Amino acid sequence: MTVIEQAVDALQKAKKVVFFTGAGISADSGIPTYREKLSGIWTGYDPRDLETAKAFRENPALVWGWYLWRRLRVAQAEPNAAHLAVSRIADSQRQVSVITQNIDDLHERAGSLNVVHLHGSLAFPKCFACHRTAVISPDQSALPDHGALIEPPRCQRCNGKMRPAVVWYGEDLPSQAWKAAVHLVKECDLLISVGTSGIVMPAAGLPDLALASGASVIHVNKADVAMGEHKEFMLMGAAADVLPMLLRRIETG
């Protein structure tokens, strides 16, 4: 059998499937990856310099403006064919869960129900001081005119400044999300890794954990990220092309 045929066979036989997704699955929805150059008022900035507690302490208005801009980009985006394929692969014969490194809500908007966000979510901010999550009002979520920056709103409990409820560089993953992800991976028959760089730890170790637990692993990526292990299949290409192809294959039998 070809690699594609082997991957389709593994998917058809699997009862518990985990999708492990990274920036590559949202790229076709217009969500920029960290490897892309920024545009507009953010030209010249490096996301890695904005996504730190140090940056927030030094210039909270700058980081809050970056957060609002990213929320706007996500709000304007739509789930692409890859997100939709993930939700459709779930059926009465197959339990499907999603573990994502992405902080957008495109999986949920595509119809996926069981989504674990390893790196947090843009949907809600939290207090920089007491970590209480909150909902920001429409007037607080609007981008200021002419690129001017505004101070983040204050926490209603402790008056601390609100920050994005995402994992910044140098911060640990949310313990509950990580435990849920490890449990899902250890229990699955098949892990499908989509659009992940394979370098952001500890999340990058999930495909290894799946293989060690006896599951098969399908990689969907524009670059070859496979390790050459038994029961590991590398499908090269864009997620928006490869995942719908897998869906068609299992639907037609």
Secondary structure as the mmCIF struct_conf table of DSSP 4:
data_model
#
loop_
_struct_conf.conf_type_id
_struct_conf.id
_struct_conf.beg_label_comp_id
_struct_conf.beg_label_asym_id
_struct_conf.beg_label_seq_id
_struct_conf.end_label_comp_id
_struct_conf.end_label_asym_id
_struct_conf.end_label_seq_id
HELX_RH_AL_P HELX_RH_AL_P1 VAL A 3 LYS A 13
BEND BEND1 LYS A 15 LYS A 15
STRN STRN1 LYS A 16 THR A 21
HELX_RH_AL_P HELX_RH_AL_P2 ALA A 23 SER A 26
HELX_RH_3T_P HELX_RH_3T_P1 ALA A 27 SER A 29
TURN_TY1_P TURN_TY1_P1 GLY A 30 GLY A 30
TURN_TY1_P TURN_TY1_P2 TYR A 34 ARG A 35
BEND BEND2 GLU A 36 GLU A 36
HELX_LH_PP_P HELX_LH_PP_P1 LYS A 37 LEU A 38
HELX_RH_3T_P HELX_RH_3T_P2 GLY A 40 TRP A 42
TURN_TY1_P TURN_TY1_P3 THR A 43 GLY A 44
HELX_RH_AL_P HELX_RH_AL_P3 PRO A 47 LEU A 50
BEND BEND3 GLU A 51 THR A 52
HELX_RH_AL_P HELX_RH_AL_P4 ALA A 53 GLU A 58
HELX_RH_AL_P HELX_RH_AL_P5 PRO A 60 GLN A 76
HELX_RH_AL_P HELX_RH_AL_P6 ALA A 81 ILE A 89
STRN STRN2 ASP A 91 ASP A 91
TURN_TY1_P TURN_TY1_P4 SER A 92 GLN A 93
STRN STRN3 ARG A 94 ARG A 94
STRN STRN4 GLN A 95 THR A 100
BEND BEND4 GLN A 101 GLN A 101
BEND BEND5 ASP A 104 ASP A 104
HELX_RH_AL_P HELX_RH_AL_P7 LEU A 106 ALA A 110
TURN_TY1_P TURN_TY1_P5 GLY A 111 GLY A 111
STRN STRN5 VAL A 115 HIS A 117
TURN_TY1_P TURN_TY1_P6 LEU A 118 HIS A 119
STRN STRN6 GLY A 120 CYS A 127
TURN_TY1_P TURN_TY1_P7 PHE A 128 CYS A 130
STRN STRN7 THR A 133 THR A 133
HELX_RH_AL_P HELX_RH_AL_P8 PRO A 138 SER A 141
BEND BEND6 ALA A 142 ALA A 142
HELX_LH_PP_P HELX_LH_PP_P2 LEU A 143 PRO A 144
HELX_RH_3T_P HELX_RH_3T_P3 ASP A 145 GLY A 147
HELX_LH_PP_P HELX_LH_PP_P3 GLU A 151 PRO A 153
STRN STRN8 ARG A 154 ARG A 154
HELX_LH_PP_P HELX_LH_PP_P4 CYS A 155 CYS A 155
TURN_TY1_P TURN_TY1_P8 GLN A 156 CYS A 158
HELX_LH_PP_P HELX_LH_PP_P5 GLY A 160 GLY A 160
STRN STRN9 LYS A 161 LYS A 161
STRN STRN10 MET A 162 VAL A 166
HELX_LH_PP_P HELX_LH_PP_P6 VAL A 167 TRP A 168
TURN_TY1_P TURN_TY1_P9 TYR A 169 GLY A 170
HELX_LH_PP_P HELX_LH_PP_P7 GLU A 171 PRO A 174
HELX_RH_AL_P HELX_RH_AL_P9 SER A 175 GLU A 187
BEND BEND7 ASP A 189 ASP A 189
STRN STRN11 LEU A 190 VAL A 194
BEND BEND8 GLY A 195 GLY A 195
BEND BEND9 GLY A 198 GLY A 198
BEND BEND10 VAL A 200 VAL A 200
TURN_TY1_P TURN_TY1_P10 MET A 201 PRO A 202
HELX_RH_3T_P HELX_RH_3T_P4 ALA A 203 GLY A 205
HELX_RH_AL_P HELX_RH_AL_P10 LEU A 206 ALA A 212
TURN_TY1_P TURN_TY1_P11 SER A 213 GLY A 214
STRN STRN12 SER A 216 ASN A 221
BEND BEND11 LYS A 222 ALA A 223
TURN_TY1_P TURN_TY1_P12 HIS A 230 LYS A 231
STRN STRN13 GLU A 232 MET A 236
BEND BEND12 GLY A 237 GLY A 237
HELX_RH_AL_P HELX_RH_AL_P11 ALA A 239 GLU A 251
#
